[in-house]
C-alpha cells in the first residue's frame, strides 16, 4: 500500500515561479518561461508576458506533465498572514 502522505502532486499554484492572475488563478503564468518579448512592430520589449502554467505543463520542453522545473514555494509562518 502506498503512503498517500509521501506522494504530493506538483501543482503550479504551489511553485515559486507561479504568477497569480485576478481570476481564481485559473490563468496563472509561469515566471520561469517568458514569451519572446521582442515586439516586432516597434522593437519594444514587454517583460510581463509569460507562458500560462497550463501551457508550460503541456509542453515537455518547458516544465511538462512531470513538472521538471517545479520548485516548492517556501511557506512563511507568520501570524499576520
N, C-alpha and C positions, 0 to 999 in steps of 0.2 A: 504494500500500500504506500502511496506517495504522500508525504507530509505536505499538505497544502500551504503551510506557512513558509516553506522553503521556496516555493515556486511563486514568483512575482512577475506579472506582466510588466513590460516596459512601456508604459503609456506616456505619450508625448507631454501631457499636462504635468507630469512629474519630472520632466527633464529640465536641466538648467538652460538649455537652448530654446525652450518654448517661449514664444511671444504671444501674450494674450490678445484676444480681439474684444470687441464690445458686444458680441452676441453669444454668450454662454461658451466661449472658447471653441465653438464648432469650426471657426475659420482661423484658428491659431496658426502662426507661422514659425518656422524654424530659423533662428538667427545664425545657425551654422552654415546655411545654404542660401547665400544671396543670389537673386536673379541677376543676370547680366544687366548691370546698371548703366550701360552706355546708351543714352537716348540718341538714336541715330539722326534725328532731325536737327537738334540744337547742340548736341555734344555734352549737354548737362548730365551730371550723374545724380541718381536718386538712390540714396543709401538705405531707404526704408522699405525696400521691396525684397521679400524673401519668399522662398517656396512655402506653400501651405504644408503643414505637417502631414496631411493626408497624401499629398503628392510625394513628399520625401520618403514616406513609409512604403509607398508602392514601388519605388524605383531602387533597385539594389545598388546602383551606382551612387546613390545618396545614402540613406540610412537603411532602407529596406525593411522587410517584414520582421527580420530578427533584431532590428534596432541596433545596428552595429556601431553607431556613433552616440548612442544614448549615454548620458551622464546624469546620475540621480541628483536632483535638486537638494541642496543642503537644507535641512529643516532648522528653523530658528526656534528656540524655546523661550519665547518672551511672553510674559503675562499681558503685555499690551496689544498683542495681535488680535 
